[in-house]
Amino acid sequence: MAQDYTRGNLVGTVTDQAGAPVVGAEVTIRSNEQGFTRTTTTDSSGQFRATALPTGTYAVTVTANGAVVVQDNAA
């Protein structure tokens, strides 16, 4: 089976300051090069997964209860 090095996955866990999982947080992933956006929601363990993303850099924003709690603008 050939490997695909043109796509990857972004996975993570969103926790609060006490280390508890943040359930239902919205994770927005924006491609810096191509401009498209993917949005996913954290599960009951605070985990999220975005699959088959083209290689490149991404800006990630996490919103919980209507407030931006994390924003990472990777370059």
Order of alpha helices (4+ residues) and beta strands (2+ residues): beta-beta-beta-beta-beta-beta
